[in-house]
Amino acid sequence: MARASIDSVGDGDGDDEALVGRVFQLVREDGTAVDEAALADVPRDLARRLFEGMVRIRVTDARMMALQRQGRSGFYGEAMGQEAAVVGSAAASEPQDWIVPALREAGVGLFRGMTLDSYLAQIFGNAADPSKGRQLPCHPCDRAHHYVVMSSCVSTQIPHAVGIAMAMKIAGDRGKVCFGFMGDGGTSEPDFHVALEFAGTSQAPCVLICQNNQWAISTPGHVQTAAASIALKGVGYGIEAIRADGNDVLAVYHAVKYAADKARRGDGPSFVELVTYRVSAHSSSDDPSRYRDESVTEIWRGTRDPIRRLETYLIGRGWLAAGERDAMAQALEAEVRDAIARQEATPPPALETLIDDVYEQPTWLLREQLAGLVAAPRARAPHQH
């Protein structure tokens, strides 16, 4: 793939002010190319994989939000409108890399090979759930594909990502990268600054990615930081910072791949701000109409939609037929429904697993407590008949 010129926001060399407003972009909102030369060598298969990955996230999210509203699952946080940031980042990773996600990166795991059944099992907390029903929904993990379970405590995952990268460097694992994700609100937490300090001073092979969707739950970006951009926050720690259009999946892929290749060479970390917008609620527990102007949201939902943008570009190149998106969405919907049926029919974790993983061998006290719990009468759940 041909390389477009990627402007760093800054690396401490004095050019920060001139670059702060720049946002790297390859495809405009109307689906036309900004830089034909940079896109000339984009492989057709990669472009279609990116498109299918984004459609898969949207279809899955829509179905799971519907299930939550029906009372069939307890909680959900979707990535609607942010699919390009998720999939573009995932495509820039390689199998040996590690992923440390925040709330909206489940699509990274799915793109890298995490099965839909495993993801849904975690949401339902059933016997097939790798975490044995112990986590809030939307906390999947996939050891086989190096996808670490996320933490609900905002930004606590960023030091973990940097720590994994530091361990890679100490072990001499050249060519491996750790990708650490966060939201814009997460950059105002102390853990963010601790992590960037260690990343910069250790030159750890990590790519730290902020999905700046402009809302930290109900707090808008201009209230929660005085920085001229999120990307600038990396500059003070001596970390190369990049600001890209998070709704342009090809720009996301290009920018994150640039940062990942740099880390693989041993040239240190990067901080990537992906400018996007949270068009849906923060989670199934939120009502954004209470705190923001939804007419702005409709602009991002419509003309700035990342899937529509890539669809227009692919049709223009002859790589996607008109109406093919609908057929693709229907096929993916069938896959999701089949997986839901399988996972809803899977029983809950066995009660005996409650004391697993606490100690290598359960203590006598845990065994005694479990025996008492097993013997205790249990009431039927209200929704069961």
C-alpha positions in Angstrom: 0.0 0.0 0.0 1.4 3.4 -1.0 2.3 5.7 1.9 0.6 9.0 2.2 2.4 11.7 4.2 1.4 11.4 7.8 1.8 14.6 9.8 2.6 14.0 13.5 0.9 16.5 15.8 4.3 16.9 17.4 7.2 15.3 19.0 8.6 18.2 21.0 10.5 19.8 18.1 8.5 23.0 18.2 6.0 22.4 15.3 3.1 21.5 17.6 1.0 24.6 17.1 1.1 24.5 13.3 0.0 20.9 13.3 -2.6 20.8 16.0 -5.6 21.3 13.7 -4.6 18.8 11.1 -6.5 15.6 10.8 -5.1 12.9 8.5 -7.7 11.8 5.9 -7.7 9.7 2.8 -11.4 9.5 1.8 -13.7 12.4 2.1 -17.2 12.3 3.6 -18.7 12.0 0.1 -16.6 8.9 -0.6 -14.1 10.6 -2.9 -10.3 10.2 -2.6 -8.2 12.9 -1.0 -5.0 11.4 -2.2 -5.4 9.0 -5.2 -1.8 8.0 -5.2 -1.9 6.9 -1.6 -5.0 4.8 -2.3 -3.9 3.4 -5.7 -2.3 0.2 -4.1 -5.0 -0.5 -1.6 -5.7 -4.2 -2.0 -9.3 -5.0 -3.0 -9.5 -7.9 -0.5 -8.4 -5.6 2.4 -10.9 -2.9 1.5 -13.7 -5.4 1.4 -12.6 -7.0 4.7 -12.7 -3.6 6.3 -16.2 -3.0 5.0 -17.5 -6.4 6.1 -15.9 -5.9 9.5 -17.7 -2.6 10.0 -21.0 -4.0 8.8 -20.6 -7.0 11.2 -20.1 -4.6 14.2 -23.2 -2.6 13.3 -25.4 -5.6 12.8 -24.2 -7.3 16.0 -24.6 -4.1 18.0 -28.2 -3.5 16.7 -29.3 -7.0 17.6 -27.7 -7.0 21.0 -29.2 -3.6 21.9 -32.6 -5.0 20.9 -32.0 -8.0 23.2 -31.1 -5.7 26.1 -34.3 -3.7 25.6 -36.2 -7.0 25.7 -34.7 -8.0 29.0 -32.7 -10.9 27.5 -29.3 -9.4 28.5 -28.3 -7.0 31.2 -26.2 -4.4 29.6 -24.7 -3.3 26.3 -22.4 -0.6 24.9 -22.4 -0.3 21.2 -19.9 1.3 18.8 -22.3 2.8 16.3 -20.6 5.4 14.2 -17.2 4.4 15.4 -16.8 1.2 13.4 -14.0 2.7 11.2 -11.9 3.5 14.2 -12.4 0.0 15.6 -11.9 -2.0 12.4 -9.1 0.1 10.9 -7.1 -0.3 14.1 -7.7 -4.0 14.2 -6.5 -4.5 10.6 -3.2 -2.8 11.4 -2.4 -5.4 14.0 -0.8 -8.8 13.5 -1.5 -12.2 15.1 1.4 -11.9 17.6 0.3 -8.5 18.8 -1.6 -7.9 22.1 -4.8 -5.9 22.4 -5.8 -4.1 25.6 -9.3 -2.7 24.9 -11.7 -0.2 26.4 -15.5 -0.3 26.1 -16.0 -0.2 22.3 -13.3 -2.4 20.9 -15.0 -5.8 20.9 -15.0 -5.5 17.1 -11.2 -5.6 17.3 -11.4 -9.0 18.9 -14.0 -10.2 16.4 -11.8 -9.0 13.5 -8.8 -10.8 14.9 -10.6 -14.1 15.2 -12.6 -14.1 18.5 -15.7 -16.1 17.7 -19.1 -14.6 17.9 -20.2 -17.4 20.1 -17.5 -16.6 22.7 -18.5 -12.9 22.6 -22.2 -13.6 23.1 -21.5 -16.2 25.8 -19.7 -13.5 27.8 -22.7 -11.2 27.4 -25.1 -13.9 28.6 -22.7 -15.0 31.3 -23.4 -18.7 30.6 -21.3 -21.9 30.9 -19.5 -21.1 27.7 -18.3 -17.8 29.0 -14.5 -17.8 29.4 -14.9 -15.7 32.5 -17.5 -18.1 33.9 -20.2 -15.4 34.3 -18.3 -13.2 36.6 -18.0 -10.1 34.5 -20.4 -7.4 33.5 -21.5 -7.9 29.9 -19.3 -6.4 27.1 -16.1 -7.7 28.9 -15.0 -10.4 26.5 -11.6 -11.9 26.5 -9.8 -14.2 24.0 -6.5 -15.7 25.1 -5.9 -17.4 21.8 -5.9 -14.1 20.0 -4.2 -12.0 22.7 -7.3 -10.0 23.4 -7.3 -8.9 27.1 -10.5 -8.4 29.1 -11.3 -4.7 29.5 -11.7 -3.0 32.8 -14.7 -0.8 33.6 -12.5 1.4 35.8 -11.7 4.1 33.2 -8.0 4.2 32.0 -6.7 1.5 34.3 -6.0 -0.6 31.2 -3.6 1.9 29.7 -0.7 1.2 32.2 -1.4 -2.5 31.6 -0.9 -2.0 27.8 2.3 -0.1 28.4 3.5 -2.8 30.9 2.9 -5.5 28.3 4.9 -3.6 25.8 7.7 -3.0 28.3 7.8 -6.7 29.0 8.0 -7.4 25.2 11.0 -5.1 25.0 12.7 -6.6 28.0 12.1 -10.2 26.7 13.6 -9.2 23.3 10.4 -10.0 21.5 11.2 -7.8 18.5 8.3 -7.3 16.1 5.5 -7.6 18.7 3.3 -4.6 19.5 0.8 -3.9 22.2 -2.3 -1.8 21.2 -3.9 0.0 24.1 -7.3 1.7 23.6 -9.1 4.5 25.5 -11.8 7.1 25.1 -11.3 10.9 25.2 -12.5 11.0 28.8 -9.9 8.4 29.7 -7.1 10.9 28.9 -8.1 13.0 31.9 -7.5 10.2 34.3 -4.2 9.9 36.3 -3.5 6.4 34.9 -3.3 7.9 31.4 -0.4 10.2 32.4 1.4 7.5 34.3 1.2 5.2 31.3 2.5 7.8 28.8 5.3 8.7 31.1 6.5 5.1 31.2 5.9 4.6 27.5 8.0 7.6 26.6 10.9 6.9 28.9 11.1 3.2 28.2 10.4 3.6 24.5 8.1 0.6 24.7 6.7 -0.9 21.5 3.1 0.2 22.0 0.5 2.1 20.0 -1.9 3.9 22.3 -5.2 4.8 20.5 -7.8 7.2 21.7 -11.2 7.0 20.2 -12.2 10.6 20.6 -16.0 10.4 20.3 -16.3 13.8 21.9 -18.4 12.7 24.9 -17.1 11.3 28.2 -20.5 9.9 29.0 -22.3 13.3 29.4 -19.2 15.5 29.5 -18.3 17.2 26.2 -14.6 17.3 25.2 -14.3 21.1 25.6 -15.3 20.8 29.3 -13.1 17.8 30.3 -9.8 19.1 28.8 -8.2 22.5 27.9 -5.8 20.9 25.4 -6.3 22.1 21.9 -6.4 18.4 20.8 -6.3 15.1 22.5 -3.2 14.2 20.4 -1.2 17.0 22.0 -1.3 15.2 25.3 1.2 12.8 24.0 3.8 15.4 23.0 4.8 16.4 26.5 5.9 12.8 27.1 8.1 12.8 24.1 5.7 10.5 22.2 5.0 10.9 18.5 1.3 11.9 18.2 -0.9 11.4 15.2 -4.4 12.8 14.6 -6.6 11.0 12.1 -10.2 11.0 10.8 -11.7 8.2 12.8 -14.6 7.8 10.4 -12.3 7.2 7.4 -11.3 3.5 7.9 -8.5 3.7 5.3 -7.0 6.7 7.0 -7.3 4.9 10.4 -5.6 1.8 9.0 -2.9 3.8 7.4 -2.1 5.9 10.5 -2.2 3.0 12.9 -0.1 0.8 10.6 2.4 3.5 10.4 2.6 3.6 14.2 2.7 -0.1 14.5 5.5 -0.5 12.0 7.5 2.1 13.9 7.1 0.2 17.1 8.1 -3.1 15.4 11.3 -1.5 14.3 12.1 -0.6 17.9 11.6 3.1 17.3 9.3 3.6 20.2 5.6 4.3 21.0 3.0 6.4 19.3 -0.2 8.1 20.5 -3.0 8.1 17.9 -6.1 10.3 18.3 -9.0 9.1 16.1 -11.6 11.8 15.7 -15.1 10.3 15.6 -18.4 10.8 17.3 -20.6 8.6 19.6 -23.9 8.7 17.7 -25.6 6.4 20.1 -25.9 6.4 23.9 -22.9 5.8 26.1 -24.5 2.5 27.0 -27.9 0.9 27.3 -28.2 2.7 30.6 -27.9 6.2 29.1 -30.2 8.7 27.4 -28.0 11.3 25.5 -30.9 13.5 24.5 -30.9 14.8 28.1 -27.5 16.4 27.7 -26.6 17.1 24.1 -28.0 18.6 20.9 -29.1 15.6 18.9 -29.3 17.6 15.6 -25.5 17.5 15.7 -25.7 13.8 16.2 -27.8 13.4 13.1 -25.1 15.0 11.0 -22.6 12.4 12.2 -25.2 9.7 11.8 -25.9 10.7 8.3 -23.4 12.4 6.1 -20.4 11.4 8.3 -21.4 7.7 8.7 -18.2 5.7 8.2 -19.9 2.7 6.6 -21.7 4.9 4.0 -18.4 6.6 3.3 -16.5 3.4 2.5 -19.5 2.0 0.6 -19.5 5.0 -1.7 -15.8 4.7 -2.3 -15.9 1.0 -3.0 -18.8 1.3 -5.4 -16.9 4.0 -7.2 -13.9 1.7 -7.6 -16.1 -1.1 -8.8 -15.3 -3.2 -5.7 -18.8 -3.3 -4.3 -22.1 -3.7 -6.2 -25.0 -1.5 -5.5 -27.2 -3.3 -2.9 -24.5 -5.7 -1.9 -24.3 -4.1 1.6 -27.9 -5.1 2.2 -27.2 -8.7 1.2 -24.1 -8.7 3.4 -26.0 -7.3 6.4 -28.7 -10.0 6.0 -26.2 -12.8 5.9 -24.4 -11.4 9.0 -27.8 -10.9 10.8 -28.5 -14.6 10.2 -25.1 -15.5 11.7 -25.8 -13.3 14.8 -29.3 -14.8 15.3 -28.0 -18.3 15.1 -25.2 -17.6 17.6 -27.8 -15.9 19.9 -30.0 -19.0 19.8 -27.1 -21.2 20.7 -25.9 -19.1 23.6 -29.4 -18.4 25.0 -29.9 -22.2 25.1 -26.6 -22.7 26.9 -27.1 -23.2 30.7 -25.5 -20.9 33.3 -22.1 -21.8 34.8 -22.1 -24.7 37.2 -22.5 -23.5 40.8 -19.3 -25.5 41.6 -17.3 -23.1 39.5 -18.0 -20.3 41.9 -14.8 -21.1 43.9 -12.6 -21.8 40.9 -9.6 -19.6 40.2 -9.5 -18.0 43.7 -6.7 -20.2 44.9 -4.8 -23.0 43.1 -6.7 -25.4 45.3 -9.9 -24.3 47.1 -9.4 -23.8 50.8 -11.5 -25.8 53.4 -13.4 -22.6 54.1 -14.4 -22.1 50.5 -15.4 -25.7 50.2 -17.5 -25.4 53.3 -19.2 -22.2 52.0 -19.9 -23.9 48.7 -21.5 -26.9 50.3 -23.8 -24.6 52.3 -24.8 -22.8 49.2 -25.5 -26.0 47.2 -27.7 -27.2 50.1 -29.6 -23.9 50.4 -33.1 -23.7 48.8 -33.2 -21.5 45.7 -36.1 -19.4 44.5 -37.1 -19.6 40.8 -36.1 -16.5 38.9 -39.0 -14.1 38.3 -38.8 -14.5 34.5 -39.0 -18.3 34.6 -42.3 -20.2 34.5 
